Amino acid sequence: MAGAPLPRNGTFDGRSIVPALRGEPMAPPPYLFWTWRGEAADEASPARLAGTRLGPFSDPARTLLGPFSAVESGAAARRGLVGESRRRGPGYAARVGEWKAVVHECSDQAVLRPSLDDVMELYNLTADPWEETNLAAVERSVVVDIKRLLIREGVSCECFQC
């Protein structure tokens, strides 16, 4: 669109928004994926060790504006799952169609990649937008399909933008 040359390797790790800028429809992405680094990483951060406040959004587990606010301010908060009892290490969430999958802590903290061993919560956001009913035990095939998708895509539990 801007006439700039492609990078040498000619690959991008994102999606072009050029169709939207042209007023053309865009197909939805096959999935959305996001991560957080966990409280253990926050506790070891230089700012935390120096006693410096990290800002209002430094602890997403305790803010309504964090990257997983629907989980924290919704059913998880009502069930008392927010805070110290969860999220010691990096975790992730994914949205695939009407499903939202949440892994509060990657099972393999050495590799930091999604695994079939991850304990995953599953919510149908169409039927349950407040994420009050974890369907992971009932929809086991959906859980396995999402885990396999994320493993195949090669995503990481590590939060590079945190």
C-alpha positions as a Markdown table, in Angstrom:
| # | Residue | x | y | z |
|---|---|---|---|---|
| 1 | Met | 0.0 | 0.0 | 0.0 |
| 2 | Ala | 2.8 | 2.4 | 0.9 |
| 3 | Gly | 5.1 | 1.0 | -1.8 |
| 4 | Ala | 7.8 | 0.0 | 0.7 |
| 5 | Pro | 9.9 | -3.1 | -0.1 |
| 6 | Leu | 9.3 | -6.3 | 1.8 |
| 7 | Pro | 11.9 | -7.3 | 4.4 |
| 8 | Arg | 14.7 | -9.6 | 3.1 |
| 9 | Asn | 13.1 | -12.8 | 4.3 |
| 10 | Gly | 9.7 | -11.6 | 2.9 |
| 11 | Thr | 7.7 | -12.9 | 5.9 |
| 12 | Phe | 5.5 | -11.2 | 8.4 |
| 13 | Asp | 4.2 | -12.5 | 11.7 |
| 14 | Gly | 1.0 | -10.5 | 11.7 |
| 15 | Arg | -2.0 | -9.7 | 9.6 |
| 16 | Ser | -2.4 | -7.0 | 7.0 |
| 17 | Ile | -5.1 | -4.5 | 7.7 |
| 18 | Val | -4.9 | -3.1 | 4.2 |
| 19 | Pro | -8.3 | -4.6 | 3.3 |
| 20 | Ala | -10.0 | -2.8 | 6.2 |
| 21 | Leu | -8.3 | 0.5 | 5.2 |
| 22 | Arg | -9.7 | 0.1 | 1.8 |
| 23 | Gly | -13.2 | -0.5 | 3.2 |
| 24 | Glu | -13.1 | -4.2 | 2.2 |
| 25 | Pro | -14.3 | -6.9 | 4.6 |
| 26 | Met | -11.7 | -9.0 | 6.4 |
| 27 | Ala | -12.1 | -12.6 | 7.5 |
| 28 | Pro | -11.8 | -13.1 | 11.2 |
| 29 | Pro | -8.5 | -14.5 | 12.4 |
| 30 | Pro | -8.5 | -18.3 | 13.1 |
| 31 | Tyr | -7.7 | -17.5 | 16.7 |
| 32 | Leu | -6.5 | -14.8 | 19.2 |
| 33 | Phe | -3.8 | -15.6 | 21.7 |
| 34 | Trp | -2.4 | -13.6 | 24.6 |
| 35 | Thr | 0.0 | -14.2 | 27.5 |
| 36 | Trp | 1.0 | -12.9 | 30.9 |
| 37 | Arg | 4.2 | -13.4 | 32.7 |
| 38 | Gly | 2.9 | -14.3 | 36.1 |
| 39 | Glu | 3.5 | -13.1 | 39.6 |
| 40 | Ala | 6.8 | -14.9 | 40.0 |
| 41 | Ala | 8.2 | -12.8 | 37.2 |
| 42 | Asp | 6.7 | -9.6 | 38.7 |
| 43 | Glu | 8.2 | -10.4 | 42.1 |
| 44 | Ala | 11.7 | -10.8 | 40.6 |
| 45 | Ser | 11.5 | -7.7 | 38.4 |
| 46 | Pro | 14.2 | -5.0 | 39.0 |
| 47 | Ala | 11.5 | -2.5 | 39.8 |
| 48 | Arg | 9.8 | -4.7 | 42.4 |
| 49 | Leu | 13.1 | -5.7 | 44.0 |
| 50 | Ala | 14.0 | -2.0 | 44.2 |
| 51 | Gly | 10.7 | -1.3 | 45.9 |
| 52 | Thr | 9.4 | 0.9 | 42.9 |
| 53 | Arg | 5.7 | 0.9 | 42.1 |
| 54 | Leu | 5.3 | -0.4 | 38.6 |
| 55 | Gly | 2.2 | 1.7 | 37.7 |
| 56 | Pro | -1.5 | 1.1 | 37.8 |
| 57 | Phe | -1.5 | -1.7 | 35.3 |
| 58 | Ser | 1.5 | -3.6 | 36.6 |
| 59 | Asp | -0.6 | -6.3 | 38.3 |
| 60 | Pro | -3.4 | -7.3 | 35.9 |
| 61 | Ala | -4.7 | -9.9 | 38.4 |
| 62 | Arg | -5.9 | -7.0 | 40.5 |
| 63 | Thr | -7.1 | -4.4 | 37.9 |
| 64 | Leu | -10.2 | -4.3 | 35.9 |
| 65 | Leu | -8.2 | -3.1 | 32.9 |
| 66 | Gly | -5.7 | -6.0 | 32.7 |
| 67 | Pro | -5.4 | -8.2 | 29.7 |
| 68 | Phe | -7.6 | -10.9 | 31.2 |
| 69 | Ser | -10.0 | -8.7 | 33.0 |
| 70 | Ala | -13.0 | -10.8 | 32.1 |
| 71 | Val | -11.5 | -13.7 | 33.9 |
| 72 | Glu | -10.3 | -11.7 | 36.9 |
| 73 | Ser | -13.4 | -9.5 | 37.4 |
| 74 | Gly | -15.9 | -12.2 | 36.5 |
| 75 | Ala | -16.5 | -15.7 | 37.7 |
| 76 | Ala | -12.9 | -16.3 | 38.8 |
| 77 | Ala | -13.1 | -13.4 | 41.2 |
| 78 | Arg | -16.4 | -14.6 | 42.6 |
| 79 | Arg | -14.9 | -18.1 | 43.1 |
| 80 | Gly | -12.0 | -16.6 | 45.0 |
| 81 | Leu | -9.4 | -17.6 | 42.4 |
| 82 | Val | -7.8 | -14.2 | 42.0 |
| 83 | Gly | -4.4 | -13.4 | 43.4 |
| 84 | Glu | -1.8 | -15.4 | 45.2 |
| 85 | Ser | -3.4 | -18.9 | 44.6 |
| 86 | Arg | -2.9 | -18.6 | 40.8 |
| 87 | Arg | -0.7 | -17.3 | 38.1 |
| 88 | Arg | 2.8 | -17.9 | 39.7 |
| 89 | Gly | 4.4 | -18.5 | 36.3 |
| 90 | Pro | 3.5 | -17.5 | 32.7 |
| 91 | Gly | 0.1 | -18.4 | 31.4 |
| 92 | Tyr | -2.0 | -17.8 | 28.3 |
| 93 | Ala | -5.5 | -17.5 | 26.9 |
| 94 | Ala | -6.9 | -18.0 | 23.4 |
| 95 | Arg | -10.1 | -17.2 | 21.7 |
| 96 | Val | -11.2 | -19.7 | 19.0 |
| 97 | Gly | -14.6 | -18.9 | 17.5 |
| 98 | Glu | -17.1 | -18.9 | 20.4 |
| 99 | Trp | -14.6 | -20.5 | 22.8 |
| 100 | Lys | -12.3 | -18.9 | 25.2 |
| 101 | Ala | -9.6 | -21.1 | 26.7 |
| 102 | Val | -7.5 | -20.0 | 29.8 |
| 103 | Val | -4.4 | -21.6 | 31.1 |
| 104 | His | -3.4 | -19.8 | 34.3 |
| 105 | Glu | 0.1 | -21.3 | 34.4 |
| 106 | Cys | 1.9 | -23.3 | 31.7 |
| 107 | Ser | 2.5 | -26.8 | 32.9 |
| 108 | Asp | 6.1 | -26.8 | 31.5 |
| 109 | Gln | 7.8 | -23.8 | 33.0 |
| 110 | Ala | 11.1 | -24.8 | 31.5 |
| 111 | Val | 10.0 | -24.8 | 27.8 |
| 112 | Leu | 7.2 | -22.1 | 28.1 |
| 113 | Arg | 5.1 | -23.6 | 25.3 |
| 114 | Pro | 1.5 | -24.7 | 25.4 |
| 115 | Ser | 1.2 | -28.4 | 26.2 |
| 116 | Leu | -1.4 | -31.1 | 26.2 |
| 117 | Asp | -0.7 | -31.3 | 29.9 |
| 118 | Asp | -1.8 | -27.7 | 30.6 |
| 119 | Val | -4.8 | -27.3 | 32.9 |
| 120 | Met | -7.2 | -25.4 | 30.7 |
| 121 | Glu | -10.5 | -23.7 | 31.5 |
| 122 | Leu | -13.0 | -23.4 | 28.7 |
| 123 | Tyr | -15.9 | -21.0 | 28.3 |
| 124 | Asn | -18.5 | -20.6 | 25.5 |
| 125 | Leu | -18.6 | -16.8 | 25.2 |
| 126 | Thr | -21.8 | -16.9 | 23.1 |
| 127 | Ala | -23.8 | -18.8 | 25.8 |
| 128 | Asp | -21.8 | -17.5 | 28.8 |
| 129 | Pro | -20.3 | -14.1 | 28.2 |
| 130 | Trp | -19.5 | -13.7 | 31.9 |
| 131 | Glu | -17.4 | -16.9 | 32.0 |
| 132 | Glu | -19.3 | -18.4 | 34.9 |
| 133 | Thr | -19.4 | -22.0 | 33.6 |
| 134 | Asn | -16.1 | -23.8 | 32.9 |
| 135 | Leu | -16.9 | -26.4 | 30.3 |
| 136 | Ala | -13.5 | -28.1 | 30.1 |
| 137 | Ala | -14.7 | -31.3 | 31.6 |
| 138 | Val | -17.7 | -31.5 | 29.4 |
| 139 | Glu | -16.1 | -30.3 | 26.1 |
| 140 | Arg | -12.9 | -32.3 | 26.3 |
| 141 | Ser | -12.5 | -32.6 | 22.6 |
| 142 | Val | -12.7 | -28.8 | 22.2 |
| 143 | Val | -10.0 | -28.4 | 24.9 |
| 144 | Val | -7.7 | -30.9 | 23.1 |
| 145 | Asp | -8.4 | -29.3 | 19.7 |
| 146 | Ile | -7.4 | -25.8 | 21.0 |
| 147 | Lys | -4.3 | -27.2 | 22.7 |
| 148 | Arg | -3.3 | -28.9 | 19.5 |
| 149 | Leu | -3.9 | -25.8 | 17.5 |
| 150 | Leu | -1.7 | -23.7 | 19.7 |
| 151 | Ile | 1.0 | -26.4 | 19.8 |
| 152 | Arg | 0.9 | -26.6 | 15.9 |
| 153 | Glu | 1.1 | -22.8 | 15.7 |
| 154 | Gly | 4.2 | -22.7 | 17.8 |
| 155 | Val | 3.0 | -20.0 | 20.2 |
| 156 | Ser | 4.9 | -19.3 | 23.4 |
| 157 | Cys | 3.7 | -18.9 | 27.0 |
| 158 | Glu | 6.4 | -16.3 | 27.4 |
| 159 | Cys | 5.1 | -12.8 | 27.4 |
| 160 | Phe | 7.4 | -10.8 | 25.1 |
| 161 | Gln | 5.5 | -7.5 | 25.4 |
| 162 | Cys | 5.2 | -7.5 | 29.2 |
